[in-house]
Amino acid sequence: MKRLKKMNFAGAVVMASFMFISCEKKESPEVINEEQTFEVANLQTSDESELISEEIMNIGEDVYATDEISLTSRANYRSDYLPDCVTITTVVTSTTREKTIDFGEGCELPNGNVLSGIIYLSYEKDMDLATKTIALSLENFTFNGVAVEGSASIVRMRSNENGNPQSDASASFSGTWPDDSTASFTGNRTREWIEGFGSGFWGDNVFLISGKSTFTGKMGNVFAKETISPLRRELSCRFIVSGVLQITRNELTATLDFGDGSCDAKGLLTYPNGETEEIFLRRFR
């Protein structure tokens, strides 16, 4: 396990998320100073950072939901999101349920991401509670070759005003990439599970994500991100399919529109000066 920079967490994804996405330009033309603020290399690393955060919390929530449905419905429910190479153990104390999710030396998820190491979960024993807090932590964890440290606190609501499961997550993670570059990321995110809950099939799961996050790159570049329109995450697609994200750096603001719901790698980036450019989203190629 590589040694990672620690990051103080304040307030909370995407969970994670959370969970926001950046981009890779099709070409690398000369850009004006305002555009330099949104340098592609930093945005790419930021995008991968947010994916890591959101995926880790998604796994934690999937394991928790499996426990919740099985125990509250008294049925033998099983989600198919985690493959057989993942070992899940449960220890029940007088007040809590402790989960160990072990990916071993390397385990590939259905979406192609390869994970190793352990995710720990801890939450109250009473599964009939309408709301409870899930504590998440990592041990010797890697995500597509990125060594990751950090933790998250997820407040899970069994049913929101729309009748859907919802989670409000506070997350703080740091990562070291294979080239020894580092990044840290924190975020507060709300994720509503709008389709597929309880079906047992990961491919029909759909979420709406909103919140704020901060990313700090290896050169100390800081990006603040906030959803303007909720981001739609469909697990069957590698990309966010719709929604609008606002990105601020050095008091300049750009927006990224993820499109009309199509599962593609395109988005529309609007620079601080109002110019727009179609860009290609990046997700660990």
C-alpha positions as CSV (number, residue, x, y, z in Angstrom):
1,M,0.0,0.0,0.0
2,K,1.4,3.3,-1.0
3,R,1.6,6.0,1.5
4,L,-1.1,8.6,1.0
5,K,-1.6,12.2,2.0
6,K,-4.3,12.5,4.6
7,M,-7.1,15.0,4.2
8,N,-9.1,16.6,7.0
9,F,-12.8,16.1,6.4
10,A,-15.3,18.9,7.1
11,G,-18.9,18.5,6.4
12,A,-19.9,16.1,3.8
13,V,-20.4,11.9,-1.7
14,V,-20.8,10.6,-4.3
15,M,-20.9,9.4,-0.9
16,A,-19.8,11.0,-2.8
17,S,-20.6,10.8,-6.0
18,F,-19.6,12.6,-4.5
19,M,-19.4,12.2,-7.3
20,F,-18.9,14.8,-10.0
21,I,-17.4,14.4,-13.4
22,S,-14.9,16.2,-15.5
23,C,-13.5,16.0,-19.0
24,E,-11.0,15.5,-21.7
25,K,-10.9,17.7,-24.8
26,K,-10.9,16.2,-28.2
27,E,-8.0,18.5,-29.2
28,S,-5.7,20.7,-27.3
29,P,-5.9,24.2,-28.9
30,E,-4.5,27.3,-27.5
31,V,-6.9,28.7,-24.9
32,I,-7.4,32.1,-23.2
33,N,-6.3,32.7,-19.6
34,E,-9.8,32.0,-18.3
35,E,-9.7,28.5,-19.9
36,Q,-6.3,27.8,-18.4
37,T,-8.0,27.9,-15.0
38,F,-9.9,24.7,-16.1
39,E,-6.8,22.8,-17.3
40,V,-7.9,19.4,-18.7
41,A,-5.3,17.3,-16.9
42,N,-6.6,18.6,-13.5
43,L,-10.2,18.0,-14.5
44,Q,-9.5,14.5,-15.6
45,T,-7.9,13.6,-12.3
46,S,-10.8,15.3,-10.5
47,D,-13.3,13.2,-12.5
48,E,-11.6,10.0,-11.6
49,S,-11.5,11.1,-7.9
50,E,-15.2,11.7,-7.8
51,L,-15.9,8.3,-9.5
52,I,-13.8,6.6,-6.9
53,S,-15.7,8.3,-4.1
54,E,-19.1,7.6,-5.6
55,E,-18.3,3.9,-6.4
56,I,-17.0,3.2,-2.9
57,M,-20.1,4.6,-1.3
58,N,-22.3,2.9,-3.9
59,I,-20.8,-0.5,-2.8
60,G,-21.4,0.3,0.8
61,E,-25.0,1.2,0.2
62,D,-25.6,-1.8,-1.9
63,V,-24.4,-4.1,0.8
64,Y,-26.4,-2.3,3.4
65,A,-29.6,-2.4,1.2
66,T,-29.1,-6.2,0.8
67,D,-29.0,-6.5,4.6
68,E,-32.0,-4.2,5.1
69,I,-34.2,-5.9,2.6
70,S,-33.3,-9.4,3.8
71,L,-33.9,-8.6,7.4
72,T,-37.0,-6.4,7.2
73,S,-38.8,-8.5,4.6
74,R,-37.7,-11.8,6.1
75,A,-36.8,-12.9,2.6
76,N,-33.6,-14.4,1.2
77,Y,-32.7,-11.3,-0.9
78,R,-29.4,-11.1,-2.8
79,S,-28.0,-8.3,-5.0
80,D,-26.0,-9.3,-8.0
81,Y,-23.8,-6.2,-8.1
82,L,-20.8,-7.7,-6.3
83,P,-19.3,-10.8,-8.0
84,D,-18.3,-14.0,-6.3
85,C,-14.7,-12.9,-5.9
86,V,-15.9,-10.5,-3.1
87,T,-16.1,-12.0,0.4
88,I,-18.6,-10.4,2.8
89,T,-18.6,-11.2,6.5
90,T,-20.9,-10.0,9.2
91,V,-20.3,-9.6,12.9
92,V,-23.3,-8.7,15.1
93,T,-22.7,-7.1,18.4
94,S,-25.2,-6.0,21.1
95,T,-25.8,-2.7,19.3
96,T,-24.3,-2.8,15.8
97,R,-23.8,-4.8,12.6
98,E,-20.2,-4.8,11.3
99,K,-19.6,-5.7,7.7
100,T,-16.2,-6.6,6.1
101,I,-16.3,-6.4,2.2
102,D,-13.0,-8.0,1.1
103,F,-12.0,-7.7,-2.6
104,G,-8.8,-9.7,-2.0
105,E,-5.8,-9.1,-4.3
106,G,-8.1,-7.9,-7.1
107,C,-11.7,-8.3,-8.1
108,E,-13.5,-6.9,-11.2
109,L,-17.0,-5.5,-10.8
110,P,-19.7,-5.8,-13.5
111,N,-18.8,-2.3,-14.8
112,G,-15.2,-3.2,-15.4
113,N,-13.6,-1.4,-12.4
114,V,-11.0,-3.5,-10.6
115,L,-10.8,-3.2,-6.8
116,S,-8.6,-4.7,-4.1
117,G,-8.5,-4.5,-0.3
118,I,-11.3,-4.0,2.2
119,I,-14.3,-1.7,2.8
120,Y,-15.6,-1.8,6.4
121,L,-19.2,-0.8,7.3
122,S,-20.7,-0.3,10.7
123,Y,-24.4,0.6,11.5
124,E,-27.0,0.1,14.2
125,K,-28.3,-3.4,14.7
126,D,-32.0,-2.4,14.5
127,M,-32.8,-2.7,10.8
128,D,-36.4,-1.4,11.3
129,L,-35.2,2.2,11.9
130,A,-36.4,4.7,9.4
131,T,-33.1,6.5,9.4
132,K,-29.6,5.3,10.4
133,T,-26.0,6.3,9.9
134,I,-23.5,4.0,8.1
135,A,-19.8,4.5,9.0
136,L,-17.5,3.5,6.1
137,S,-13.7,3.1,6.2
138,L,-11.0,1.5,4.0
139,E,-8.0,-0.8,4.5
140,N,-5.2,-1.4,1.9
141,F,-7.7,-0.4,-0.8
142,T,-7.1,0.2,-4.5
143,F,-9.4,1.3,-7.3
144,N,-8.1,0.7,-10.8
145,G,-4.6,0.9,-9.6
146,V,-5.2,4.0,-7.5
147,A,-4.3,3.6,-3.8
148,V,-7.1,5.1,-1.7
149,E,-7.5,6.1,1.9
150,G,-10.4,7.8,3.6
151,S,-13.8,7.5,5.2
152,A,-17.4,8.4,4.8
153,S,-20.5,8.9,6.9
154,I,-23.8,8.0,5.2
155,V,-27.2,8.9,6.7
156,R,-29.6,6.5,5.1
157,M,-33.4,7.2,4.9
158,R,-35.5,4.2,4.0
159,S,-38.2,6.3,2.3
160,N,-38.1,10.0,1.4
161,E,-41.0,12.2,0.5
162,N,-41.1,10.5,-2.9
163,G,-41.2,7.0,-1.4
164,N,-37.6,6.3,-2.5
165,P,-34.5,5.4,-0.5
166,Q,-32.2,8.4,0.0
167,S,-28.7,8.9,1.4
168,D,-26.9,12.0,2.5
169,A,-23.2,11.3,2.5
170,S,-20.1,13.1,3.9
171,A,-16.9,11.8,2.4
172,S,-13.2,12.5,2.5
173,F,-10.7,10.5,0.4
174,S,-7.2,10.8,-0.8
175,G,-5.5,8.9,-3.6
176,T,-2.2,8.1,-5.1
177,W,-2.1,7.2,-8.8
178,P,0.3,4.7,-10.4
179,D,2.5,7.6,-11.6
180,D,2.8,8.8,-7.9
181,S,0.6,11.8,-8.5
182,T,-1.8,12.5,-5.6
183,A,-5.2,14.1,-5.1
184,S,-7.6,14.7,-2.3
185,F,-11.4,15.2,-2.5
186,T,-14.2,15.9,0.0
187,G,-17.9,16.2,-0.6
188,N,-21.4,16.4,0.6
189,R,-23.9,14.6,-1.6
190,T,-27.5,13.5,-1.6
191,R,-28.4,10.5,-3.6
192,E,-32.0,9.4,-4.3
193,W,-32.5,5.8,-5.5
194,I,-35.3,6.4,-8.1
195,E,-35.3,3.1,-10.0
196,G,-34.4,-0.5,-9.4
197,F,-34.4,-0.7,-5.6
198,G,-34.9,-4.3,-4.5
199,S,-34.9,-5.8,-7.9
200,G,-31.7,-7.7,-7.3
201,F,-30.4,-6.7,-10.8
202,W,-27.7,-4.0,-10.7
203,G,-28.3,-2.9,-14.3
204,D,-31.6,-1.3,-13.7
205,N,-30.4,0.9,-10.8
206,V,-30.9,4.6,-11.4
207,F,-29.9,7.5,-9.0
208,L,-30.3,11.2,-8.9
209,I,-27.3,12.9,-7.3
210,S,-26.8,16.5,-6.0
211,G,-24.4,18.3,-3.7
212,K,-21.1,20.0,-3.4
213,S,-17.5,18.8,-3.4
214,T,-13.9,20.1,-3.4
215,F,-11.0,18.6,-5.3
216,T,-7.3,19.4,-4.7
217,G,-4.8,18.3,-7.3
218,K,-1.1,17.4,-7.1
219,M,-0.1,21.0,-7.8
220,G,-2.5,22.4,-5.2
221,N,-5.1,23.4,-7.7
222,V,-8.5,23.5,-6.0
223,F,-11.8,23.1,-7.8
224,A,-15.2,23.7,-6.1
225,K,-18.1,21.8,-7.7
226,E,-21.9,22.1,-7.2
227,T,-24.8,20.5,-9.0
228,I,-27.1,23.0,-10.7
229,S,-29.4,20.3,-12.0
230,P,-29.3,16.8,-10.4
231,L,-26.9,14.4,-12.1
232,R,-28.6,11.2,-13.3
233,R,-26.5,8.0,-12.7
234,E,-27.5,4.8,-14.4
235,L,-25.4,1.9,-13.3
236,S,-25.8,0.3,-16.8
237,C,-23.9,3.3,-18.3
238,R,-20.3,4.3,-17.7
239,F,-21.1,8.0,-17.7
240,I,-23.5,10.5,-16.1
241,V,-26.3,10.8,-18.6
242,S,-27.8,14.1,-17.7
243,G,-27.7,17.0,-15.3
244,V,-25.6,20.2,-15.0
245,L,-22.5,20.7,-12.8
246,Q,-20.9,24.1,-11.9
247,I,-17.1,24.2,-11.5
248,T,-15.4,27.1,-9.9
249,R,-11.6,27.9,-9.7
250,N,-9.9,31.2,-8.9
251,E,-13.3,32.9,-8.7
252,L,-14.1,31.9,-12.3
253,T,-17.0,29.6,-13.0
254,A,-17.7,27.1,-15.8
255,T,-20.6,24.7,-16.3
256,L,-20.7,21.2,-17.6
257,D,-24.0,19.9,-19.1
258,F,-24.1,16.1,-19.4
259,G,-26.7,16.0,-22.1
260,D,-30.2,14.7,-22.8
261,G,-30.0,11.2,-21.1
262,S,-28.1,9.4,-23.9
263,C,-25.4,7.0,-22.7
264,D,-22.4,8.6,-24.4
265,A,-19.1,10.2,-23.6
266,K,-20.1,13.7,-24.6
267,G,-20.8,16.9,-22.6
268,L,-21.1,20.6,-23.2
269,L,-18.5,22.7,-21.3
270,T,-19.3,26.4,-21.1
271,Y,-16.2,28.5,-20.2
272,P,-16.3,31.6,-17.9
273,N,-16.3,33.9,-21.0
274,G,-19.4,32.2,-22.3
275,E,-17.7,30.2,-25.1
276,T,-18.9,26.6,-25.3
277,E,-17.1,23.4,-26.4
278,E,-18.3,19.8,-26.8
279,I,-15.9,17.6,-24.8
280,F,-15.4,13.9,-24.1
281,L,-15.9,12.6,-20.6
282,R,-13.3,10.4,-19.0
283,R,-13.8,7.3,-16.8
284,F,-10.6,5.3,-16.4
285,R,-9.8,4.2,-19.9
